[in-house]
Amino acid sequence: MNFSYTEEQQAIRESIVKLCTPFDDNYWLERDKNGGFPEDFYGAMAQGGWMGICIPETYGGSGLGITEAAIMASTIAESGAGMSGASAVHINIFGLNPVVVYGTEEQKQRMLRPMAEGKEKACFAVTEPNTGLNTTQLKTLAIRKGDKYIVNGQKVWISTAQVADKILLLARTTPLDEVKKPTHGLSLFYTDLDRSKIDVKEIDKMGRKAVDSNELFIDGLEIPVEDRIGEEGRGFEYILHGMNPERILIAGEAVGLGRVALEKAKNYAKERIVFNRPIAQNQGIQHPLAICWAELEAAWLMVMSAASQYDNNQACGAAANAAKYLAGEAGFHACETAVMTHGGFGYAKEYHVERYLRESLIPRIAPVSPQLALCYIAEKVLGLPKSY
């Protein structure tokens, strides 16, 4: 068992560090203050060929694994870009995996290449206001009429919908009361985000202002049948192929965010003189930072384990949920500790750690709560009765 990066993985990390260098703390501080999608950062990632890191080479991607993608995502966050930078490219990494697995050859050619080349942006629309994480209870309805579907409903917490060209949409094609199992009757579509039929309302939130979050109101959206992925009614099964990679990637981002916060805190502690000595000399400062380092390293090993399992076609649900839980908590703890290490200056935007703390709540909450991650492990690993 080798815990070291391969030469290719190390080269990926070094390349991402170099690419992110021009987008420094001040760049992300400005994005955090004024908002606006980081188009220049997105463009640099696209020009570097990183947008389709997991998309097969046949369709314009790099054909690499979730392991390499997690290294890339973590490195972006660790550069100081945090969740703002990572979220700007997040869906490109895992979002169209159902198309890779279940799409027709025509769909793969039509849908994957523009995403891999950074020519199209997409958003992922699953969550609804009244269902939360209970995906089987989705109410958005897609009714087939001839060679198209007519869609009506609502979605919430949809990232990048302000700038997206496409939407990966999960909708119910058979009413819930007409299916044998709640997981049946949901279908997956990848289609144009028609703003004449979809009203996109941005949600004002506490962090990651550069990457918008939105509520969508869908009224009469027409989707051609050829934009349906796979068979009608099997969409829930298809999106499962994106859920574990998403947990792994966001766990990697949480570790990267925690690492940059820890670096800021370490450097500040060395420079800050109180009572004629650097505060880094005090064990009351040293020990919390050391604990954060240990927690982040442990979480990262879990991320790499989960990614390796996924890339080797092994069942990785438990590992992906454990990685997401551990990394979410470790990243949050590191960011919180960084603020406290800075004392009053930790509350000042110019030191950046308060931004990291606000952003650290994202991988702690999404895409699944820490409680539901633990429920999964309790049920699937420990064999305890289902609690919900």
CORTATA-V942288 format. One record per backbone hydrogen bond with DSSP energy under -0.5 kcal/mol. CO is the residue of the C=O (numbers start at 1). NH is the residue of the N-H. If there is no record, write none. Layout:
# CORTATA-V942288
((CO,NH) (CO,NH))
This chain:
# CORTATA-V942288
((1,3) (6,10) (7,11) (8,12) (9,13) (10,14) (11,15) (12,16) (13,17) (14,18) (15,19) (16,20) (17,21) (18,22) (20,23) (22,24) (24,28) (25,29) (26,30) (27,31) (28,32) (29,33) (30,34) (31,35) (37,39) (38,42) (39,43) (40,44) (41,45) (42,46) (43,47) (44,48) (45,50) (46,49) (50,53) (52,55) (52,62) (52,63) (53,64) (55,63) (56,59) (56,61) (57,60) (65,69) (66,70) (67,71) (68,72) (69,73) (70,74) (71,75) (72,76) (73,77) (74,78) (75,79) (76,79) (76,81) (77,80) (77,82) (81,84) (81,85) (82,86) (83,87) (84,88) (85,89) (86,89) (86,90) (89,92) (89,93) (90,93) (90,94) (91,95) (91,96) (94,97) (95,98) (96,99) (96,100) (97,101) (98,102) (99,103) (104,108) (105,109) (106,110) (107,111) (108,112) (108,113) (111,115) (112,116) (113,117) (114,119) (114,120) (115,118) (116,52) (121,165) (121,166) (123,125) (123,168) (124,126) (125,170) (127,156) (128,131) (128,132) (131,134) (133,135) (134,137) (135,138) (140,172) (141,143) (141,152) (142,144) (143,150) (145,148) (147,225) (148,145) (149,151) (149,223) (150,143) (151,220) (151,221) (152,141) (153,218) (155,216) (157,159) (158,161) (158,214) (160,163) (160,164) (165,193) (166,123) (167,169) (167,191) (168,125) (169,171) (169,189) (171,173) (171,187) (172,142) (175,178) (176,179) (181,184) (185,173) (185,174) (186,235) (187,171) (188,229) (189,169) (191,167) (192,194) (193,195) (194,197) (194,198) (197,199) (197,219) (198,200) (199,201) (199,217) (200,202) (201,215) (202,204) (208,211) (209,36) (210,212) (212,160) (213,203) (214,157) (214,158) (215,201) (216,155) (216,218) (217,199) (217,219) (218,153) (221,151) (221,223) (223,149) (224,227) (225,228) (227,190) (228,230) (229,188) (231,234) (233,185) (233,186) (234,238) (235,239) (236,240) (238,241) (239,242) (239,243) (240,244) (242,246) (243,247) (244,248) (245,249) (246,250) (247,251) (248,252) (249,253) (250,254) (251,255) (252,256) (253,257) (254,258) (255,259) (256,260) (257,261) (258,262) (259,263) (260,264) (261,265) (262,266) (263,267) (264,268) (265,269) (266,270) (267,271) (268,272) (269,280) (272,274) (272,279) (274,277) (277,274) (278,281) (279,282) (282,285) (282,286) (283,287) (285,289) (286,290) (287,291) (288,292) (289,293) (290,294) (291,295) (292,296) (293,297) (294,298) (295,299) (296,300) (297,301) (298,302) (299,303) (300,304) (301,305) (302,306) (303,307) (304,308) (305,309) (306,310) (307,311) (308,312) (309,314) (310,313) (316,320) (317,321) (318,322) (319,323) (320,324) (321,325) (322,326) (323,327) (324,328) (325,329) (326,330) (327,331) (328,332) (329,333) (330,334) (331,335) (332,336) (333,337) (334,338) (335,339) (336,340) (337,341) (338,342) (339,343) (340,343) (342,345) (343,346) (344,347) (345,348) (348,351) (349,352) (351,353) (352,355) (352,356) (353,357) (354,358) (355,359) (356,360) (357,361) (358,361) (359,362) (359,363) (360,364) (361,365) (362,366) (364,370) (369,373) (370,374) (371,375) (372,376) (373,377) (374,378) (375,379) (376,380) (377,381) (377,382) (378,384) (379,383))
